[in-house]
Amino acid sequence: MDSRYAYVHFFEGINESDVNKNGEIVLLNEPIYAGETDIMSVEQYQRFKKDFPDRIKGGVIKKDNVMSVINLLYSQLKEEIASLPELDSYAKSRLENVQQFEINGVLKPDHETETSINDLVNKYFILQEQVRKAQRANVNKTGFHR
């Protein structure tokens, strides 16, 4: 059974204002850089799949596989955090919030219930957003993207 989450890897970047496969202008809140791998809602993933099928790869996560995928991506996100020059106080608080669920480097929900798992995934998602924001701010300071 599918969860309400998907993962997506961006092979090519997508600008804040970009043209989809049908030649229509698509507006995003932030640019997305090539190489990013993110968790998102199934609905958001379906939109990217429809608009930019040649720029992404991903899929809907099965309910019983959510924590495995989150932990795989969490390892990568921790590396990305370590490479940042700094995190603002809100991003640091989101990281600390997620780290409360980390046992021996692995995220574990409080309980093995769907609600508890979804709560942890949402905490991860907020951290992911803050890391992407910090990465974009760093790109704007340096003029280079990852």
Buried (B, 14 or more C-beta within 10 A) or exposed (E): EEBBBBBBBBEEBBEEEBEBEEEEEBEEEEBBBEEBBBBBEBEBBEBBBEBBEEBBEBBBBEBEEBBEBBBEBBEEBBEBBEEEEEBEEEBEEBBEBBEEBEEEEEBBBEEEEEEBBBBBBEBBBBBBBBBBBBBBBBBEEEEEBE
